[in-house]
Amino acid sequence: MAAAALSGDPLRLDGRSALVTGASRGIGRAVAEALAAAGANIAINYARSKDEAEAAGAAVRSFGVDVAVLQADVADADAVARLFEQLRQRWDGVDIVVNNAAVVHDGYVMLMPVEAWDRVVAVSLRGTFLCSRQALRPMIRRKWGRIVNVISPAALLGKDGAANYAAAKGGVLSFTKSLAREVGRYGITVNAVCPGFVDTDMTRRAMKRIADRTGRRMEDALQALERMSPQNRLIGTDEVAAAVTYLASRDARGVNGHALVLNG
């Protein structure tokens, strides 16, 4: 019986459903596509970029899975409740939640507006809490669930000029470990992926800020970021997506409360 239960490709997610927040582009879109390629039905969440989200939805549908494109500000408790009510009606909840949504408002602490602190912490940390809390009841009922939170090296090392972002991601890391202890007995795992600099639009904007601040060329800014990795390169969104897919899989059932670092 145990052998039969473990038959087939352990990375397949056929029959599962997944919510990916902040999935209109970058890491979120790559994760949505990877989970769909593994057979999961996908809910693409976005806050403002409707056109990009619809384009991501079209790409994910090409894998032959059911796709929902749903708007919600994950920092808004009422909006998250409505989002999960839609998911309950469509799929009786979701089996996999990838908390990827984040915003950046950099600045030194002495000069940082309170609003910049509050918004970054609200989206990354509060949003992760709200989405995870809403997802848990169906997962507990099924005795199966996967929550994967996208964090950053800033959570481990801090980041000058971005204390709000580092604090938010550090909070998500502690939340990951705490929730993993709470729900592990129910067949639910809670983990984090911690990519270094990833080749995304957000990273390109960071390069532009470095170039503008230092007067260097964009090419020089890119090389500066690449040199932060022993492999002298940026991480691909496909690599992050592969890590998330593994953590969502049957093979990763013994991995819980872990932060998987992808920085070369």
C-alpha positions in Angstrom: 0.0 0.0 0.0 2.9 2.4 0.9 4.6 1.5 -2.4 1.4 2.2 -4.4 1.0 5.6 -2.6 4.6 6.6 -3.7 4.2 5.5 -7.3 4.5 7.9 -10.2 6.5 11.1 -10.6 7.0 12.6 -7.1 7.3 16.1 -8.6 3.9 15.9 -10.3 1.1 18.0 -8.8 -1.9 16.8 -10.8 -5.2 17.5 -9.0 -3.6 20.1 -6.8 -4.4 23.8 -6.8 -2.0 26.6 -6.1 -2.2 30.3 -5.3 0.8 32.5 -6.3 0.7 36.0 -5.0 2.3 38.8 -7.0 2.3 36.5 -10.0 1.9 38.9 -12.9 5.7 39.0 -13.6 9.2 38.0 -12.5 9.5 35.3 -9.9 5.8 34.9 -9.3 5.0 34.3 -13.0 7.9 31.8 -13.3 6.6 30.0 -10.3 3.0 29.9 -11.6 4.3 28.5 -14.9 6.4 25.8 -13.2 3.6 24.7 -10.9 1.3 24.5 -13.9 3.9 22.5 -15.9 3.8 20.0 -12.9 0.0 19.8 -13.3 -1.4 22.1 -10.7 -4.3 24.4 -11.3 -3.2 28.0 -10.7 -4.6 31.2 -9.2 -2.6 34.2 -10.3 -2.9 37.0 -7.8 -2.1 40.6 -8.7 -2.7 44.0 -7.0 -2.5 46.5 -9.9 -0.9 45.1 -13.0 -4.1 43.7 -14.7 -2.7 43.5 -18.2 0.5 41.8 -17.1 -1.6 39.4 -14.9 -3.8 38.5 -17.8 -0.8 37.8 -20.0 0.7 35.6 -17.3 -2.7 33.8 -17.1 -2.6 33.1 -20.8 0.9 31.7 -20.6 -0.1 29.4 -17.7 -3.2 28.2 -19.5 -1.0 26.8 -22.3 -0.1 24.0 -19.9 -3.7 22.8 -20.0 -4.6 23.5 -16.4 -7.4 25.6 -14.9 -6.3 29.2 -14.3 -7.9 32.0 -12.3 -6.6 35.6 -12.5 -7.7 37.3 -9.3 -7.1 40.9 -8.0 -6.4 41.4 -4.3 -4.2 43.6 -2.2 -2.7 41.0 0.1 -2.2 43.6 2.9 -6.0 44.1 3.0 -7.6 41.5 5.3 -11.1 41.9 3.7 -9.6 41.6 0.2 -7.8 38.4 1.1 -10.9 36.9 2.7 -12.8 37.6 -0.6 -9.9 36.1 -2.6 -10.0 32.9 -0.6 -13.8 32.7 -0.8 -13.4 32.7 -4.6 -10.9 29.9 -4.3 -13.2 27.9 -2.0 -16.0 28.2 -4.5 -13.7 27.2 -7.4 -11.5 24.5 -6.0 -12.6 24.1 -2.3 -9.6 26.1 -1.3 -6.0 25.6 -2.4 -3.4 23.0 -1.6 -0.4 25.2 -2.2 0.2 28.9 -1.4 3.3 30.7 -2.6 3.6 34.0 -0.8 5.6 36.0 -3.2 4.0 39.5 -3.3 6.4 42.3 -2.2 7.0 46.0 -2.7 10.1 48.1 -2.3 10.4 51.6 -0.9 14.1 52.1 -0.1 15.5 54.7 2.1 17.7 55.2 5.1 15.9 54.9 8.4 16.6 58.4 9.5 14.9 59.7 6.3 12.3 57.0 5.8 8.6 58.1 5.8 6.4 56.0 8.2 4.2 55.2 5.2 7.2 53.6 3.4 7.9 51.4 6.4 4.2 50.5 6.9 3.5 49.6 3.2 6.6 47.3 2.8 5.9 45.5 6.0 2.2 45.3 5.3 2.6 43.6 1.8 5.4 41.2 2.7 4.8 40.3 6.3 1.1 41.0 6.9 0.2 39.7 3.5 2.0 36.4 4.2 0.2 36.0 7.5 -3.2 36.8 6.0 -2.9 34.4 3.0 -1.4 31.6 5.1 -4.1 31.9 7.8 -6.9 31.8 5.2 -5.4 28.7 3.5 -4.9 26.6 6.5 -8.4 25.3 7.3 -8.9 23.3 4.0 -5.3 22.1 4.2 -5.9 20.8 7.7 -9.1 19.1 6.6 -7.2 17.3 3.8 -4.2 16.6 5.9 -2.0 18.0 3.1 -0.7 21.4 2.3 2.3 23.4 1.2 3.1 27.0 2.0 6.2 28.5 0.4 7.3 32.0 1.3 9.7 34.0 -0.9 12.2 35.9 1.2 15.6 37.5 0.6 19.2 37.5 1.8 18.2 40.7 3.5 16.3 38.6 5.9 19.5 36.9 7.0 22.1 39.7 6.6 20.2 43.0 6.7 20.4 45.6 4.0 21.5 49.2 4.4 19.1 51.6 2.8 16.3 49.1 3.0 15.7 48.3 6.7 11.9 48.1 6.1 12.4 45.4 3.4 14.9 43.5 5.5 12.7 43.6 8.6 9.7 42.5 6.6 11.5 39.5 5.0 13.2 38.7 8.4 9.7 38.6 9.9 8.5 36.3 7.1 11.5 33.9 7.9 10.5 33.8 11.6 6.9 33.3 10.7 7.8 30.4 8.4 9.7 28.6 11.2 6.9 29.3 13.7 4.0 28.2 11.5 6.0 25.1 10.4 6.0 24.0 14.1 2.2 24.7 14.4 1.0 22.7 11.4 3.5 20.1 10.7 1.4 17.5 12.5 -1.3 18.0 9.9 0.7 17.0 6.8 1.4 20.6 6.0 4.9 22.0 5.4 5.9 25.6 5.5 9.2 26.6 4.0 10.9 29.6 2.4 13.1 30.1 -0.6 15.8 32.8 -0.3 17.1 33.8 -3.7 20.0 36.2 -4.1 19.9 38.8 -6.9 17.5 37.4 -9.5 17.3 38.6 -13.1 14.0 40.5 -12.9 12.6 43.9 -13.5 13.1 44.7 -9.8 16.8 43.9 -10.0 17.1 46.0 -13.1 15.6 48.9 -11.2 18.1 48.3 -8.4 20.9 48.4 -11.0 19.7 51.7 -12.3 19.6 53.1 -8.7 23.2 52.0 -8.2 24.2 53.5 -11.6 22.4 56.8 -10.8 23.9 57.0 -7.3 27.5 56.2 -8.4 27.6 57.7 -11.9 28.6 54.3 -13.3 27.2 52.6 -16.4 24.4 50.0 -16.1 26.9 47.4 -17.3 29.1 48.2 -14.3 26.2 48.0 -11.9 25.3 44.6 -13.3 28.8 43.4 -12.8 28.8 44.7 -9.2 25.7 42.6 -8.4 27.1 39.6 -10.2 30.2 39.7 -8.1 28.1 39.3 -4.9 27.7 35.6 -6.0 30.6 33.1 -6.0 29.2 32.0 -9.4 29.5 35.6 -10.7 26.0 35.6 -12.1 22.4 36.5 -11.3 20.0 33.7 -10.4 17.3 32.9 -13.0 13.6 33.0 -12.2 13.4 29.4 -13.5 15.8 28.3 -10.7 13.6 29.9 -8.0 10.6 28.3 -9.6 12.2 24.9 -9.6 13.0 25.2 -5.9 9.4 26.2 -5.1 8.1 23.3 -7.2 10.3 20.9 -5.2 9.1 22.2 -1.9 5.5 21.8 -3.1 6.1 18.2 -4.1 5.7 14.9 -2.4 9.4 14.4 -2.3 9.8 17.4 0.0 7.3 16.1 2.7 10.1 15.9 5.2 11.3 19.4 4.6 9.6 21.8 7.1 10.6 25.2 8.5 13.5 25.4 6.2 14.9 28.4 4.2 16.5 27.2 0.9 19.1 29.7 -0.2 19.8 30.2 -3.9 22.6 32.6 -4.3 25.4 30.7 -6.1 
